[in-house]
Each structure stands twice: as C-alpha cells, then as structure tokens.
C-alpha cells in the first residue's frame, strides 16, 4: 500500500478527482517508521474509498493557514469560509480590545482564525449545540484560551457578554431541507445533519441569530454569516428587519457570499473578563 502509484490508482478508481494530492496526504498521515505502516495506510485508504471525508481520515483540515483537528462527527471547515474571516478582519479596529463570539462554532475554525490573526487583544467566546462538535472545538481552541459553551445559540452564554460583542460570526447551516439530499454523499453520510440543514428555506438559523443579535452586539458591532448567493438578498432583509445595517459581499474565485449586519452605534464601555 506504500506504493504511491497504486494508492493513486485506487483513489482515482473510487472517483477521487485529486487522487495524487489525496494520496500524498494519506502517506503523510502515517510516519515512515510506523509499525505496520502498510496496514495502517491500507485502512486509511479504505475509509476514503468508502466515502469518508479526507479530512476525517487524516485527522485535520487546513483553514486560513491553520491546522484544524477534525474527525468523525464534526463539520469539515470549507475553504470558502476563509472569505468570511477576511470580511470580519477587514472591519476590526486597528487598536484596542476586541471581543469575538463564534456561534455554531463546529470545530472552532472561524474563531481560531480570527483569534490567531488578532492576537491576545482579542477574547474569544464560542458555542455549539452539538457535543460531538464541541469535543473538537475545545481541542482546537484551548491554545488560545477561548471560552467554549454547549447549548443552543445564545442560551449558554454569560449574561455579562450582552451588548459587548464586537464581531459575531455564525456559520449556520443554510441549505434548504429539500436540498440536503443533493449535497455530496460524504457530507450527507459523515457530517452532522444539524450542521447542514437550514430548514424549509435554509434561513431558520439565520433568523434566530439575527433576532437577538442587537442584544449581544456592541455599538457598531458586526454579525457575519455565510450564505448562498441566491439567498443573500433575503438574508439582508432578515438583518434589516432585526435592526442591523446589511451589506452583501461576493468572492467569485471562492464561490463565497457573506452578509454582514452592523448594529447601531451608541456609547458604552466594557472589558472582557472571562466566564
């Protein structure tokens, strides 16, 4: 199985478009001096051929230049979501403390990317309703001292955080229920449905996040969500109805769309103080 050409051929026969790249990642996942290396590689290849996401098989994804640990039971961060990170960072003030909140955090990739880019002046809070995802989030976010909570959207967060969030990211599911069946098989079979299904029109979670956003955002704080391009005008309308000033941005190269909602500006003062 250590034969690279044979591994590539096996992956290509299974329909892996980027078989050479995938083979290289599988080979790199097992140390060359590992006992029974061929058997381990054969087992990893079998998991991939069976349709398991490559990132779950090798144990990590690369997102915004960072290694994000992932595995069975967690949504794999998509490269298109790096556009959301870029949009979030573009609006952060140049100096001063920054409070970050990542709802539906999954593996913690968005929050980790933002906290890493901003450094210690940023305090990160993250939450997810799925305990399986939070096992990975806690592992990924521990090095940056994030405060991680289990629960439905805002419900588990400390009350003292209300009105003080500068950047709120919520990469909520936005696929309409009837279209989940059209997703790649590896997503449908191996990623949690709660991270894929956005309800009848795909906007159930968007509405719920937006409805309370102004309660949690600081003056001129921003809520950012990823959206399908055709959904973006409706997402913007949801934001406006919730009292946010909406802006839609597209990135053609990454096929990414981000809707930003900015809360009204008003004076306040607060310093983050942990849990």
Residue pairs with C-beta under 8 A, 6 or more apart in sequence:
1 7
1 38
1 39
1 41
1 42
1 45
2 27
2 37
2 38
2 41
4 23
4 27
7 23
7 26
7 27
7 41
7 45
8 19
8 20
8 23
9 19
10 45
10 49
11 19
11 22
11 23
11 45
11 48
11 49
12 19
14 48
14 49
16 22
16 48
22 48
22 54
25 54
25 58
26 41
26 44
26 45
26 48
26 54
26 57
26 58
27 41
28 58
29 44
29 57
29 58
29 59
30 37
30 40
30 41
30 44
31 37
34 40
44 57
44 58
47 56
47 57
48 54
48 57
51 185
51 186
51 189
51 190
52 72
52 186
52 190
53 76
53 186
53 187
53 190
53 191
55 61
55 70
55 76
56 70
56 71
56 72
56 76
56 190
59 69
59 70
59 71
60 67
60 68
60 69
60 70
61 67
61 68
61 70
61 76
61 77
61 107
61 109
62 68
63 77
63 79
63 81
63 82
63 109
63 113
64 82
64 85
64 109
64 113
64 116
64 117
66 109
66 112
66 113
66 116
68 77
68 107
68 108
68 109
68 112
68 140
69 107
69 136
69 139
69 140
70 76
70 77
70 107
70 136
71 136
72 190
73 132
73 133
73 135
73 136
73 192
74 106
74 107
74 130
74 132
74 133
74 135
74 136
74 191
74 192
74 195
75 106
75 107
75 133
75 191
75 192
75 195
75 196
76 107
76 191
77 106
77 107
77 109
77 110
79 254
80 226
80 251
80 254
80 255
80 256
81 109
81 110
81 171
81 226
81 256
82 113
82 254
82 256
83 226
83 249
83 251
83 254
83 256
83 258
84 110
84 169
84 171
84 224
84 225
84 226
84 256
84 258
85 110
85 113
85 114
85 117
87 224
87 249
87 258
87 260
88 114
88 167
88 169
88 222
88 224
89 114
89 117
89 118
91 167
91 222
91 260
92 98
92 118
92 166
92 167
93 166
95 121
96 121
97 121
97 122
97 123
97 271
97 272
98 118
98 121
98 122
98 123
98 166
98 167
99 122
99 123
99 125
99 161
99 164
99 165
99 166
99 167
99 218
99 272
100 111
100 114
100 115
100 118
100 122
100 123
100 124
100 125
100 165
100 166
100 167
100 168
100 169
101 124
101 125
101 126
101 127
101 157
101 161
101 165
101 167
101 168
101 169
101 216
102 108
102 110
102 111
102 114
102 124
102 125
102 126
102 127
102 168
102 169
102 170
102 171
103 126
103 127
103 128
103 153
103 154
103 168
103 169
103 170
103 172
103 209
104 127
104 128
104 129
104 153
104 170
104 171
104 172
104 173
104 195
104 205
105 111
105 126
105 127
105 128
105 133
105 134
105 137
105 148
106 128
106 130
106 133
106 136
106 137
106 171
106 195
107 133
107 136
107 137
107 140
108 126
108 136
108 137
108 138
108 140
108 141
108 146
108 148
109 140
110 169
110 171
111 124
111 126
111 141
111 146
111 169
112 124
112 140
112 141
112 144
112 146
114 122
114 124
114 167
114 169
115 122
115 124
115 141
115 144
115 146
116 144
123 147
123 272
123 274
124 141
124 144
124 145
124 146
124 147
125 146
125 147
125 148
125 149
125 157
125 161
125 165
126 137
126 141
126 146
126 147
126 148
126 149
127 148
127 149
127 150
127 151
127 153
127 154
127 156
127 157
128 134
128 137
128 150
129 150
129 151
129 152
129 153
129 194
130 192
130 194
130 195
131 150
132 192
133 192
133 195
134 148
134 150
137 148
138 148
141 148
147 274
147 275
149 156
149 157
150 156
151 157
153 205
153 208
153 209
153 212
154 212
154 215
154 216
157 216
158 275
160 273
161 216
162 215
162 216
163 215
163 216
163 217
163 218
163 268
163 270
164 216
164 218
164 268
164 270
164 272
165 216
165 217
165 218
165 221
166 217
166 218
166 221
166 222
167 221
167 222
167 224
168 209
168 213
168 216
168 217
168 221
168 222
168 223
168 224
169 223
169 224
169 225
170 205
170 206
170 209
170 223
170 224
170 225
171 225
171 226
172 198
172 205
172 206
172 209
172 225
173 194
173 195
173 196
173 197
173 198
173 202
173 205
174 198
174 202
174 203
174 205
174 206
174 225
174 226
174 227
174 228
174 231
175 183
175 196
175 197
175 198
175 202
175 228
176 198
176 199
176 200
176 201
176 202
177 197
177 198
177 199
177 200
177 202
178 200
179 202
180 188
180 193
180 196
180 197
181 188
183 196
187 196
188 196
198 204
198 205
198 206
199 205
201 231
201 234
202 228
202 231
203 231
203 234
203 235
203 238
206 225
206 227
206 235
206 238
207 238
209 223
209 225
210 223
210 238
210 239
210 241
210 242
210 244
210 261
211 242
213 223
213 239
213 242
213 244
213 261
213 263
214 242
214 243
214 244
214 263
214 264
217 223
217 263
218 263
218 268
218 270
219 263
219 264
219 265
219 266
219 267
219 268
220 262
220 263
220 264
220 265
221 262
221 263
222 260
222 261
222 262
222 263
223 239
223 244
223 260
223 261
223 262
223 263
224 258
224 259
224 260
224 261
225 235
225 258
225 259
226 256
226 257
226 258
227 235
227 248
227 257
227 258
227 259
228 257
229 250
229 257
231 257
232 248
232 250
232 257
232 259
233 248
235 246
235 248
235 259
236 246
236 247
236 248
236 259
237 246
239 245
239 246
239 259
239 261
240 246
240 261
242 261
243 263
243 264
244 261
244 262
244 263
245 261
245 262
245 264
246 259
246 260
246 261
247 259
247 260
247 261
247 262
248 257
248 258
248 259
248 260
249 257
249 258
249 259
249 260
250 256
250 257
251 257
251 258
